[in-house]
Amino acid sequence: MSPSRHFGPSPRGGISELYASVLMVGVTLTVGGLVASSALGQFALANESASLSAMAQEASTRIQMGLVYLVTVSSESCPMYGGYHEGTTVEIAIYDYGGAPFTPAEVILNGTAYTGT
């Protein structure tokens, strides 16, 4: 009697478990790398789009300014706030370094709009 086919060497060839594990790790890393690079590409595209939008808006308005100083003169007749007397006047200096003339019409401080030059 001949031995059973289930207890002898397999006549069919195949991939060993070690090679199959290595191949699956390689496939997993490759697919993960593709997904990660796609996500980073989308993030970079969104970042560049926002930057270009801001630059286009700035170029269209051509108004660029910087706050030089903001000073308030304290008055003894005003109440104390945070250990300091509040003031009745405020001076604001703005430097306009843009390409278009700019004249402020109003300033908003703490939610209150003040008109003037």
Secondary structure, DSSP 4 states (H G I P E B T S, - for coil): -PPPTTSS--SS----HHHHHHHHHHHHHHHHHHHHHHHHHHHHHHHHHHHHHHHHHHHHH---EEEEEEEEEE-TTSPEETTEE-EEEEEEEEEE-SSS-----EEEETTEEEE--
